[in-house]
Amino acid sequence: MAGICSCAIAQADPAKYASTITEEDLRKQLTIVAGAEMQGRETATEGERKAAAYIASEFSRIGLKPAPGTNNFRQAYPLFYDTINTSLLVIDGQTLAFGKDYSVSAQVNKSRKIKAKKIVFVGYGISDNNYDDYAGKRVRGKVVLMFSGEPKTDSLYRVNSSTRPSKWSFGTIAKLQLARKKGARAVLFVSPLSVSPRPEAAGIRRTNIYYPQKDTSRHTNIANLSHEAAAAIIGKEKFDVLLSQVKTGQALNNENLIFKKRVEYNFQKSSVPQSSANIVGYLEGTDKKDEYVVLTAHYDHIGMRNGIINYGADDDGSGTVNVIEMAEAFAKAKADGNGPRRTIVFMTVSGEEKGLWGSQYYTEHPLFPLSKTSVDLNTDMIGRIDPNRKYGDSTNYVYVIGEDKLSSELLSITDEVNTKFTKLELDRKYNDLKDPNRFYYRSDHYNFAKNGVPIIFYFDGVHADYHRPTDTVDKINFDIMTRRARLIFHTAWVMANRDKMLLRDTPLR
């Protein structure tokens, strides 16, 4: 069994360098990273740019090298927001009022001019093995009208015969993809719960910022209709009947409604570029310098809401300053002639709160080969105590997630490191992929795992201040944060100095 004893680690005692990670230093760093000047560090804002500049300056002070392909440690990546230039929807000569009769998504829709002579009602817009709204209907070249949701029989969803909804209940993407595949020109979408579009929709001319995903979900354009606008197409009496059926989950696939109504839908937008950046530095290894250990945390948070700062001290200021402090500890070891055998990459990423954007960009554009990356150790919230953990020692634990997913060696190494150096309670309750919290999928390690890199995610749990303005430095438990940080440092030390890269022998589940 591969563990500490089989590792050819440097002769120096790693505890000497782990001890340089102190409560005082962590507090000093976190007071800056989670301070008011950073304005909550929301992605692509001035506050985030200030945090990035500070982290880069610390990497430089410590003596890390900027990763190849970065600009002063910054791996910039593109973001965008879309601005609506034109949105004109005309049905049978009647121009619908944007924001009153309909709303649109600038991000979902493409710039197009669409004309059609008929509208076909397609129920819920589903075509699946157990239920098909398109059966017997010809929609190519036409506009389709559909409701959100999916049908049920008693307490079971018709599509999957389960008490849990299928993919057809979540968002519009699957339905839009299907409509495009069937040849529909556009989709008119009706929510049974929303009588009218959002009142503010008339003033919305741009999207929130977004990451440019690869366009694997091409679909037709969509407009979200008010109930009044939908009733004008279907007829109020029939619409009321259909609405009642949808609200009770009844099947609609036997409805054969075709409306000879001319549709003109002109949607035009422009994309405005923005940017964000990962901050990436490295400490070069010795005899195994072409293999890598990556230490990650996200430095972004959710920013300001209604003028109030969400400080993000725990989420994930705590992880960010741990990466800085680990970099300093490893740099001191190297200065003493005890540098790591493998190159250690220290990376704070942005965009995590928006959808793991920064780590996605890195794994799509790696600065160091993923095939030669032995492990990613990801720190996301290690400064607090989980109030819902009613067992064990709540002042001496850490949740460790993901060690069993890709390498059969990693979990036992964690246990040995902890037993020898830190003696924390290693809580693996969230390793179950069926856990409803789905924490394994919710931080930046997951983008490494998707690409086959073994990972560990270190986490303290969710507390009442999560994503609130009260996630502040004064709430941090620096004593336990220090012990957790030292566990991660010791684990990184072993990963950087063992004879072989970690086995990749457990398929991702």
Backbone torsions as a table, in degrees:
resi	resn	phi	psi	omega
1	MET	NA	125.2	-178.9
2	ALA	-74.3	131.5	179.0
3	GLY	-158.3	-158.5	-177.9
4	ILE	-61.5	-41.8	-172.8
5	CYS	-63.9	-25.3	-178.9
6	SER	-93.3	3.9	-178.4
7	CYS	-92.3	136.3	175.4
8	ALA	-89.3	71.1	-176.9
9	ILE	-81.2	162.2	179.5
10	ALA	-57.5	150.3	-175.2
11	GLN	-68.2	-23.0	-178.2
12	ALA	-65.4	152.7	176.4
13	ASP	-78.6	114.3	-178.0
14	PRO	-64.5	-22.1	179.4
15	ALA	-61.1	-29.7	178.0
16	LYS	-58.9	-40.8	-177.0
17	TYR	-86.3	-32.2	174.1
18	ALA	-60.8	-33.6	-178.0
19	SER	-68.0	-14.5	176.5
20	THR	-76.6	-12.0	173.5
21	ILE	-85.6	101.5	-171.1
22	THR	-116.9	161.0	175.5
23	GLU	-58.4	-42.0	-178.0
24	GLU	-61.3	-44.9	-178.5
25	ASP	-69.9	-41.0	178.3
26	LEU	-62.3	-42.0	178.8
27	ARG	-63.4	-43.4	-179.8
28	LYS	-60.8	-46.6	-179.8
29	GLN	-65.1	-44.6	-174.9
30	LEU	-68.8	-32.2	177.4
31	THR	-60.9	-30.9	177.4
32	ILE	-81.1	-51.9	-175.0
33	VAL	-62.7	-37.0	-179.0
34	ALA	-104.5	26.4	179.2
35	GLY	-84.2	168.7	-176.8
36	ALA	-62.4	-30.3	-177.8
37	GLU	-61.6	-28.3	-178.3
38	MET	-82.1	-8.6	171.9
39	GLN	52.9	32.3	176.9
40	GLY	83.6	-0.1	168.8
41	ARG	55.1	37.5	178.1
42	GLU	-67.5	141.6	-176.9
43	THR	-54.3	134.5	176.6
44	ALA	65.3	30.0	173.8
45	THR	-117.6	169.6	179.4
46	GLU	-62.4	-36.6	177.9
47	GLY	-61.5	-42.0	177.7
48	GLU	-65.5	-39.2	-179.9
49	ARG	-65.6	-35.9	176.3
50	LYS	-65.3	-42.2	178.4
51	ALA	-63.6	-41.8	179.2
52	ALA	-61.6	-42.8	-179.9
53	ALA	-64.1	-38.6	179.3
54	TYR	-65.9	-45.8	-179.6
55	ILE	-61.8	-43.1	178.5
56	ALA	-61.4	-39.6	179.4
57	SER	-66.1	-36.3	177.1
58	GLU	-68.4	-41.7	176.4
59	PHE	-58.7	-41.4	179.6
60	SER	-66.8	-44.6	179.4
61	ARG	-59.6	-40.7	-178.6
62	ILE	-67.2	-29.6	180.0
63	GLY	105.9	15.9	174.5
64	LEU	-70.9	154.7	173.2
65	LYS	-92.3	140.2	173.1
66	PRO	-62.8	135.9	179.6
67	ALA	-61.6	142.5	176.4
68	PRO	-55.3	135.9	-179.4
69	GLY	91.2	0.3	176.3
70	THR	-103.3	165.3	174.1
71	ASN	-114.8	101.8	-176.2
72	ASN	53.1	52.0	178.3
73	PHE	77.7	-6.9	-174.1
74	ARG	-91.6	118.2	169.1
75	GLN	-97.6	94.1	-177.1
76	ALA	-73.7	146.7	174.7
77	TYR	-140.2	150.9	-172.0
78	PRO	-81.1	143.2	170.2
79	LEU	-132.8	165.4	-178.8
80	PHE	-145.7	157.5	157.3
81	TYR	-130.4	150.5	-177.5
82	ASP	-103.2	139.4	176.1
83	THR	-114.7	129.6	179.0
84	ILE	-77.7	122.7	175.1
85	ASN	-93.2	-42.6	-178.8
86	THR	-140.9	134.4	170.3
87	SER	-142.5	105.2	-176.6
88	LEU	-129.9	117.4	179.9
89	LEU	-122.4	116.8	-177.7
90	VAL	-122.1	125.3	178.6
91	ILE	-123.7	118.1	-178.3
92	ASP	52.9	43.2	177.1
93	GLY	82.2	-7.5	179.8
94	GLN	-97.4	122.0	178.5
95	THR	-82.9	120.3	-179.9
96	LEU	-79.9	143.9	-177.8
97	ALA	-84.2	121.3	177.9
98	PHE	-64.8	129.9	-179.3
99	GLY	90.1	-15.9	176.7
100	LYS	-114.0	-53.7	-179.7
101	ASP	-91.1	-24.6	-179.1
102	TYR	-158.6	161.6	172.0
103	SER	-135.2	162.6	-179.9
104	VAL	-136.8	159.6	173.7
105	SER	-103.6	118.4	178.8
106	ALA	-65.0	-33.9	-176.8
107	GLN	-73.9	-38.2	-176.6
108	VAL	-75.6	-40.2	-173.2
109	ASN	-82.0	152.1	175.2
110	LYS	-104.1	158.7	176.4
111	SER	-70.4	112.5	-177.5
112	ARG	-153.2	153.4	167.7
113	LYS	-111.8	122.9	-173.3
114	ILE	-122.8	134.8	173.8
115	LYS	-132.1	140.1	177.5
116	ALA	-151.3	157.9	-177.5
117	LYS	-105.6	-9.8	-177.9
118	LYS	-140.5	151.6	172.9
119	ILE	-117.6	126.9	-179.4
120	VAL	-111.9	127.5	176.5
121	PHE	-79.9	126.5	-177.9
122	VAL	-123.8	36.9	173.0
123	GLY	59.0	-117.2	177.4
124	TYR	-92.3	-2.7	-179.6
125	GLY	73.8	32.9	-175.2
126	ILE	-113.4	142.1	169.0
127	SER	-137.7	109.5	-176.5
128	ASP	-145.7	174.3	-175.3
129	ASN	-59.1	-40.2	-174.9
130	ASN	-97.2	-3.8	-177.1
131	TYR	-162.6	134.2	-175.2
132	ASP	-143.3	110.4	176.6
133	ASP	-78.9	-16.9	-175.7
134	TYR	-94.7	-5.8	-176.1
135	ALA	-57.0	125.3	177.4
136	GLY	76.9	7.3	-177.1
137	LYS	-114.3	136.1	178.8
138	ARG	-105.5	115.3	-174.3
139	VAL	-118.1	-2.5	-178.0
140	ARG	-60.5	128.5	179.4
141	GLY	80.9	2.8	-177.9
142	LYS	-114.1	169.8	172.2
143	VAL	-96.0	137.5	178.5
144	VAL	-108.1	146.5	178.5
145	LEU	-117.3	129.5	-176.5
146	MET	-146.5	160.2	173.4
147	PHE	-97.8	155.7	170.1
148	SER	-76.2	165.9	178.3
149	GLY	93.3	-168.3	179.0
150	GLU	-155.5	158.5	-174.7
151	PRO	-79.0	157.2	177.8
152	LYS	-130.6	153.7	169.3
153	THR	-120.0	113.3	-171.0
154	ASP	58.1	-119.2	-177.6
155	SER	-101.5	3.4	-176.1
156	LEU	-106.6	138.9	174.4
157	TYR	-72.5	135.9	-173.8
158	ARG	-64.0	-37.9	-172.4
159	VAL	-65.7	-45.4	-174.0
160	ASN	-116.7	6.5	179.9
161	SER	50.6	44.7	-175.6
162	SER	-133.8	161.0	174.1
163	THR	-79.5	-11.0	177.7
164	ARG	-98.6	138.7	179.6
165	PRO	-64.5	155.5	178.1
166	SER	-89.3	-176.2	180.0
167	LYS	-60.5	-22.3	-175.8
168	TRP	-71.3	-14.6	-180.0
169	SER	-87.2	-12.2	-172.0
170	PHE	-105.4	107.5	176.9
171	GLY	68.5	-161.4	-175.6
172	THR	-119.4	-8.9	-169.7
173	ILE	-58.2	-49.6	-178.1
174	ALA	-60.1	-39.6	-179.1
175	LYS	-70.5	-36.2	178.1
176	LEU	-69.7	-39.5	177.3
177	GLN	-61.3	-43.2	-179.9
178	LEU	-65.4	-43.6	179.6
179	ALA	-59.1	-41.4	178.1
180	ARG	-63.8	-44.0	179.9
181	LYS	-60.2	-34.6	179.5
182	LYS	-78.3	-8.8	176.8
183	GLY	95.6	11.6	-179.9
184	ALA	-68.5	145.1	179.6
185	ARG	-78.3	-36.8	-178.7
186	ALA	-160.3	165.3	179.5
187	VAL	-120.1	130.4	169.0
188	LEU	-103.2	119.9	-168.2
189	PHE	-114.5	135.6	-178.5
190	VAL	-125.7	127.2	173.8
191	SER	-95.1	127.6	179.8
192	PRO	-65.4	-20.9	-175.5
193	LEU	-94.7	-16.6	-176.5
194	SER	-110.5	105.0	-178.8
195	VAL	-64.3	-37.4	-179.6
196	SER	-140.5	162.6	175.4
197	PRO	-60.5	166.9	177.6
198	ARG	-54.9	135.9	-178.1
199	PRO	-55.3	-31.8	-177.5
200	GLU	-83.8	-1.6	-173.1
201	ALA	-60.0	-30.7	-178.1
202	ALA	-63.9	-24.1	-179.2
203	GLY	-96.8	-4.8	-177.9
204	ILE	-85.4	117.5	-179.4
205	ARG	-119.5	1.0	-178.0
206	ARG	-146.2	159.4	178.1
207	THR	-86.6	170.8	161.7
208	ASN	-69.9	162.7	179.7
209	ILE	-64.4	147.9	-178.2
210	TYR	-146.5	159.1	176.9
211	TYR	-90.9	133.8	-176.1
212	PRO	-76.0	87.5	179.0
213	GLN	-67.2	153.6	174.5
214	LYS	-61.6	135.3	-172.7
215	ASP	-80.4	77.4	176.9
216	THR	-99.3	2.5	-175.7
217	SER	-123.2	46.9	-179.1
218	ARG	-59.5	135.8	-177.9
219	HIS	-153.2	174.5	-180.0
220	THR	-84.4	164.9	-179.0
221	ASN	-73.1	158.9	-175.0
222	ILE	-137.0	146.6	169.4
223	ALA	-131.0	135.2	-179.8
224	ASN	-93.8	116.5	-173.8
225	LEU	-90.9	147.2	167.9
226	SER	-72.9	163.4	177.9
227	HIS	-62.8	-37.7	-179.8
228	GLU	-64.2	-42.0	-179.8
229	ALA	-67.7	-39.7	178.0
230	ALA	-66.2	-39.3	179.1
231	ALA	-65.3	-30.7	178.3
232	ALA	-67.3	-28.6	178.2
233	ILE	-80.9	-48.2	-172.2
234	ILE	-83.5	-30.3	-168.9
235	GLY	103.5	130.7	-170.3
236	LYS	-60.9	-42.3	-177.1
237	GLU	-63.5	-46.8	179.2
238	LYS	-66.8	-38.9	179.1
239	PHE	-60.7	-43.4	-180.0
240	ASP	-61.6	-38.1	177.6
241	VAL	-64.6	-47.9	-179.9
242	LEU	-61.6	-42.1	-179.6
243	LEU	-61.3	-42.2	177.5
244	SER	-62.5	-39.4	179.7
245	GLN	-67.0	-41.2	179.5
246	VAL	-63.8	-42.0	-178.0
247	LYS	-64.7	-23.0	177.2
248	THR	-103.9	7.5	174.6
249	GLY	74.5	25.1	-179.3
250	GLN	-76.5	153.7	177.5
251	ALA	-68.8	146.1	178.9
252	LEU	-125.0	7.3	-171.8
253	ASN	-72.7	-11.7	178.6
254	ASN	-90.8	-4.7	178.6
255	GLU	-74.4	132.3	180.0
256	ASN	-124.9	81.9	-174.7
257	LEU	-116.1	121.5	177.7
258	ILE	-127.7	129.9	-175.7
259	PHE	-117.4	122.0	178.6
260	LYS	-81.9	82.0	-178.2
261	LYS	-132.6	130.0	179.3
262	ARG	-75.9	134.6	180.0
263	VAL	-121.6	130.5	170.8
264	GLU	-123.8	123.1	-177.1
265	TYR	-132.8	109.2	-178.9
266	ASN	-112.7	113.5	178.5
267	PHE	-125.3	125.0	179.4
268	GLN	-134.2	137.2	-179.8
269	LYS	-141.7	165.7	171.8
270	SER	-129.5	146.8	-178.9
271	SER	-102.3	129.4	-178.0
272	VAL	-106.8	120.0	-176.9
273	PRO	-73.7	142.8	171.5
274	GLN	-132.4	-176.0	176.6
275	SER	-157.7	160.7	171.4
276	SER	-143.1	-176.0	-176.7
277	ALA	-155.3	144.6	163.7
278	ASN	-87.5	148.1	177.6
279	ILE	-108.8	116.1	-168.6
280	VAL	-131.0	117.0	173.4
281	GLY	-126.3	165.9	-178.8
282	TYR	-145.9	156.9	174.9
283	LEU	-118.2	115.3	-172.1
284	GLU	-69.1	138.6	178.1
285	GLY	-81.6	-174.7	-179.0
286	THR	-104.1	-102.0	-173.9
287	ASP	-73.7	-14.3	178.3
288	LYS	-122.0	38.9	-174.0
289	LYS	-67.1	-16.4	178.4
290	ASP	-91.0	12.5	169.5
291	GLU	-119.1	156.7	-164.9
292	TYR	-137.0	145.7	167.9
293	VAL	-117.9	126.2	-176.3
294	VAL	-109.2	129.6	178.0
295	LEU	-115.7	116.8	-171.9
296	THR	-122.7	157.3	168.4
297	ALA	-161.8	158.3	176.6
298	HIS	-102.2	134.6	-178.3
299	TYR	-97.3	-8.0	177.7
300	ASP	-80.4	161.8	172.3
301	HIS	-143.3	-159.3	-171.7
302	ILE	-98.0	2.3	169.9
303	GLY	75.5	-143.6	-175.5
304	MET	-108.1	141.7	175.8
305	ARG	-129.0	119.3	-179.1
306	ASN	54.1	40.0	176.4
307	GLY	80.2	1.7	-178.5
308	ILE	-105.5	132.1	-177.5
309	ILE	-80.2	131.3	166.7
310	ASN	-97.0	105.8	-166.0
311	TYR	-73.0	-32.0	177.6
312	GLY	62.8	42.7	179.4
313	ALA	-65.4	-48.0	177.8
314	ASP	-80.1	-42.0	-174.4
315	ASP	-109.3	99.9	-13.5
316	ASP	-121.1	45.6	172.6
317	GLY	-57.3	-36.4	-178.8
318	SER	-62.4	-42.4	177.7
319	GLY	-68.8	-38.9	-179.2
320	THR	-60.9	-48.4	-177.8
321	VAL	-71.8	-25.5	174.5
322	ASN	-65.1	-41.0	177.0
323	VAL	-61.5	-42.5	178.9
324	ILE	-62.3	-45.5	-177.6
325	GLU	-68.5	-36.4	176.0
326	MET	-65.7	-38.8	177.5
327	ALA	-59.8	-42.2	-179.5
328	GLU	-66.4	-39.8	179.6
329	ALA	-64.8	-43.9	178.7
330	PHE	-67.5	-34.8	178.6
331	ALA	-66.1	-37.5	176.8
332	LYS	-64.8	-40.8	177.6
333	ALA	-61.5	-43.1	-179.8
334	LYS	-65.5	-38.9	178.7
335	ALA	-62.5	-27.7	178.0
336	ASP	-86.9	3.9	-178.8
337	GLY	86.7	15.9	-179.2
338	ASN	-118.7	42.9	-178.6
339	GLY	-68.4	162.1	-177.6
340	PRO	-71.9	151.1	176.0
341	ARG	-71.8	-44.6	176.6
342	ARG	-90.1	154.5	173.4
343	THR	-70.6	133.1	177.9
344	ILE	-104.8	127.5	-180.0
345	VAL	-104.6	123.0	179.7
346	PHE	-106.5	118.5	-171.9
347	MET	-137.6	123.8	169.3
348	THR	-107.7	126.6	-173.7
349	VAL	-108.4	158.7	175.2
350	SER	-111.5	176.1	175.0
351	GLY	74.8	5.5	-179.2
352	GLU	-62.8	-43.8	-177.4
353	GLU	-67.2	-19.8	-179.6
354	LYS	-89.5	-17.5	-177.4
355	GLY	145.2	33.5	179.1
356	LEU	60.0	36.8	-172.4
357	TRP	-66.3	-47.2	-175.0
358	GLY	-63.0	-44.1	178.7
359	SER	-70.9	-30.9	174.5
360	GLN	-63.4	-45.2	-179.9
361	TYR	-62.5	-43.4	-179.5
362	TYR	-60.8	-45.3	-177.5
363	THR	-72.7	-20.0	171.9
364	GLU	-84.2	-24.1	179.7
365	HIS	-134.2	64.3	-173.6
366	PRO	-66.3	139.2	176.7
367	LEU	-85.9	-18.6	174.4
368	PHE	-133.2	140.5	-171.9
369	PRO	-59.0	129.8	177.2
370	LEU	-65.8	-30.8	179.5
371	SER	-66.5	-21.0	179.5
372	LYS	-107.2	9.8	177.5
373	THR	-92.3	113.1	-174.7
374	SER	-69.8	-39.6	-174.3
375	VAL	-161.3	152.3	166.4
376	ASP	-116.1	121.1	174.2
377	LEU	-103.7	112.4	-171.5
378	ASN	-110.6	126.9	-179.6
379	THR	-109.3	115.9	179.8
380	ASP	-139.7	95.1	-179.4
381	MET	79.0	95.9	176.8
382	ILE	-131.8	16.5	-172.4
383	GLY	-107.6	1.2	-174.7
384	ARG	-129.4	177.6	178.4
385	ILE	-115.7	134.5	-179.7
386	ASP	-74.2	113.8	-178.5
387	PRO	-68.0	-15.9	-179.1
388	ASN	-92.0	-0.8	178.6
389	ARG	-87.0	99.4	-172.5
390	LYS	-99.6	17.6	-178.7
391	TYR	-133.8	163.0	176.6
392	GLY	65.4	-161.6	-179.0
393	ASP	-98.3	103.3	-175.6
394	SER	-68.6	-10.8	179.0
395	THR	-98.9	6.9	-174.6
396	ASN	-151.8	55.7	-178.1
397	TYR	-140.8	167.4	166.7
398	VAL	-152.7	140.8	172.1
399	TYR	-79.3	127.9	174.2
400	VAL	-116.6	128.4	-170.4
401	ILE	-128.6	131.3	167.9
402	GLY	99.0	-3.4	-176.0
403	GLU	-64.3	-24.7	-174.8
404	ASP	-92.3	4.3	-167.8
405	LYS	-88.9	-31.1	-172.6
406	LEU	-129.6	-20.1	-178.6
407	SER	-136.4	130.2	179.1
408	SER	-73.7	-9.5	-176.7
409	GLU	-90.7	-24.2	-163.0
410	LEU	-71.1	-41.0	-176.3
411	LEU	-63.2	-44.5	-179.1
412	SER	-66.4	-33.6	176.9
413	ILE	-64.5	-43.6	177.5
414	THR	-57.4	-46.0	179.8
415	ASP	-60.0	-45.4	-178.2
416	GLU	-65.4	-43.2	178.2
417	VAL	-59.9	-47.6	-177.2
418	ASN	-64.3	-43.1	-180.0
419	THR	-61.2	-39.7	-176.5
420	LYS	-76.8	-37.6	-167.9
421	PHE	-114.7	-41.3	-167.2
422	THR	-119.7	-28.3	174.7
423	LYS	55.0	42.5	171.3
424	LEU	-82.7	159.0	167.9
425	GLU	-80.3	115.0	179.0
426	LEU	-88.4	108.9	-174.7
427	ASP	-99.9	117.2	-176.2
428	ARG	-108.7	26.3	-176.3
429	LYS	-61.6	-26.4	-177.2
430	TYR	-93.8	8.4	176.3
431	ASN	-72.3	-18.5	179.5
432	ASP	-69.2	117.7	-177.8
433	LEU	-65.3	-15.7	178.0
434	LYS	-87.5	-2.4	178.4
435	ASP	-58.6	128.8	-174.8
436	PRO	-64.0	-20.1	178.3
437	ASN	-72.4	-25.2	176.9
438	ARG	53.8	39.1	-177.9
439	PHE	-62.9	-29.3	179.6
440	TYR	-57.6	-29.1	-176.1
441	TYR	-96.8	1.2	-163.8
442	ARG	-110.4	11.0	173.9
443	SER	-140.7	179.4	-164.2
444	ASP	-68.4	-22.0	176.1
445	HIS	-56.4	-28.7	-173.4
446	TYR	-63.4	-34.5	178.1
447	ASN	-67.1	-30.6	173.4
448	PHE	-71.0	-44.9	-179.6
449	ALA	-59.7	-39.9	178.7
450	LYS	-59.6	-25.9	-179.4
451	ASN	-101.6	17.8	171.6
452	GLY	87.2	3.3	-179.2
453	VAL	-85.6	123.6	175.6
454	PRO	-58.2	146.4	-174.5
455	ILE	-140.2	158.5	161.4
456	ILE	-132.2	135.5	176.6
457	PHE	-112.1	120.8	179.9
458	TYR	-102.5	132.9	-164.2
459	PHE	-155.3	145.7	179.5
460	ASP	-104.1	-8.2	-178.2
461	GLY	104.5	175.9	-178.2
462	VAL	-99.6	136.3	-179.9
463	HIS	-126.6	176.2	-173.5
464	ALA	-65.7	-19.5	-178.1
465	ASP	-94.8	4.3	-179.6
466	TYR	-59.9	124.4	179.4
467	HIS	56.9	38.1	176.7
468	ARG	-130.8	159.9	179.3
469	PRO	-61.0	-17.4	-177.2
470	THR	-85.3	4.5	173.6
471	ASP	-79.6	79.6	-171.0
472	THR	-118.2	166.3	-174.6
473	VAL	-61.5	-35.1	-177.5
474	ASP	-66.9	-14.2	178.7
475	LYS	-90.8	-5.8	-175.7
476	ILE	-76.0	136.8	173.6
477	ASN	-92.9	89.5	-170.5
478	PHE	-68.8	-23.6	179.0
479	ASP	-66.9	-50.0	179.8
480	ILE	-72.7	-32.0	176.7
481	MET	-60.1	-39.6	179.9
482	THR	-64.9	-42.8	179.2
483	ARG	-64.7	-40.3	177.8
484	ARG	-64.5	-43.7	179.7
485	ALA	-60.9	-39.2	179.6
486	ARG	-69.6	-34.5	174.3
487	LEU	-58.9	-45.8	-178.7
488	ILE	-65.2	-40.3	177.3
489	PHE	-60.9	-48.3	-179.4
490	HIS	-61.4	-40.1	178.4
491	THR	-64.3	-42.2	177.9
492	ALA	-63.3	-37.5	178.8
493	TRP	-59.5	-46.6	178.5
494	VAL	-64.2	-44.9	-179.5
495	MET	-60.3	-36.5	-176.3
496	ALA	-77.8	-18.7	-171.1
497	ASN	-119.8	-5.9	-180.0
498	ARG	-68.4	160.6	-173.9
499	ASP	-64.8	-39.4	-174.7
500	LYS	-122.6	154.0	169.3
501	MET	-62.1	158.8	178.0
502	LEU	-62.6	141.0	171.5
503	LEU	-61.6	145.8	172.7
504	ARG	-115.8	75.0	-169.2
505	ASP	-120.2	6.4	178.7
506	THR	-120.4	108.1	-176.0
507	PRO	-58.3	144.8	176.1
508	LEU	-62.2	130.8	-179.6
509	ARG	-111.2	NA	NA
